[in-house]
C-alpha cells in the first residue's frame, strides 16, 4: 500500500466530531489516470468499506461504461472524496463533508496524483474545490464553462 494512503486510512483527526468511528473511505495509486472526486462516503460505504457501493455508484459505473473490477482498480481510478469519513445525517440527507480532510490531505493527495488526465467532479463541495469559478448551481456551472 502506498504510504500516503496508509497514513490517511489511519487518520482519526475529527473522531470527536463524527457520529461513527473514523473510517476513511478512499482509494488511489499515484499512477491513476482518472479522479473521481465526490462529496463524502454515505452510510452504506461506511458499513461496507467500499466507496460508491450503492445505487448511485451503479449509475456512475453505467455512465462511465466500466464494471466494478475496473472502477475499483486504484491504478486506473483514484476515488478521493472531499471528506473521507461518513459525516452523519441531517434534516435533508447526509451532512456536508468534514472540512478537515481537505485542509489536512488535499495538497498531499493532489501532489501524489500527478498522472491524472480526467477529473470527474461530483457534487457542490467537490465543484467548489476543483472548479474555483463554480456558479451557484450545476446548470450555471456547465453554462459558464470555458467562458
ABEGO torsion letter per residue (X at the ends): XBAAAAAAAABAAAAAABABBBBBBBBBBAABABBBBBBBBBAAAAAAGBBGBBAAAAAAAAAAGBBAAAAABAAABBBBBABABBAEBBAAEBBBBBAAAAAAAAAAAAAABAABABBBBBEAAAAAAABAABBABAAAAAAABGX
